Amino acid sequence: MRTLLLTALLALSASGFAAPAPFFLWQSKADGHLSCAQVSPGEGWIRFAGPFRDAGCRVIATP
């Protein structure tokens, strides 16, 4: 019983160390349009810059 309680408490406390995913600036191969997203918008996009901490791709993330 004690082991089960300890395991449950450790599992719940581990989520406190999680960090949000970084944002990247993506450039369209078709027309050069830029988009800020955490994941690739699709096949026709390449990573242009990043990582960033905000959804506007303005604040550079430090490692």
N, C-alpha and C positions, 0 to 999 in steps of 0.2 A: 504494500500500500504506500509506504514511504517513497519507494523508488518511482512509482507511478506519479505521485504528486511532484516529486523533484523533476522528473522528465517533462511534465506538463508546464511547470514554471519556467524551465529553461527554454522550452519551445516558444512560449509566449514572450519571453524577454528578448529573444534573438531578433525579433522584428524591429526592435528599437534601434538597431545598428544599420538598418537598411537605408540606402540613399536613393534619391530619384535618378532616373536615367538622364544622361546629358542630351542636350539638343545639338543638332548640326545644321549647317546651312547647305542646302542641296541645290544644284544647278541643273536645269533641263538641258538635255542634249539637243532637243529640237529647236528651241528659240532662246536659250540662255536665261530664262526666267529663274529667279531665286526663290526658294521656299525654306522656311525654318521648321524642322520636325525632329522627333526623336528617332524615328525609323525612316528608311528609304520610302519615298512616295511611290516608287515603282521602278520598272525596268529601264525607263528612259532618263533616269536621273543619276548624277554622280555627286559624291560628297565634295563640297567646295571649301568649307571652313568649319572649324569647331575643335573641340567641344565648347558649348556655352552652357551657362547655368539657368538662363531664362528663356521663355518661349518666344521672345522677340529676337533672339540671337544677338544680344548686345553685350552681355556680361560674360567675359571669357572665364571658363572654369579652370581652376588651378589643380594640378595633379595631387 
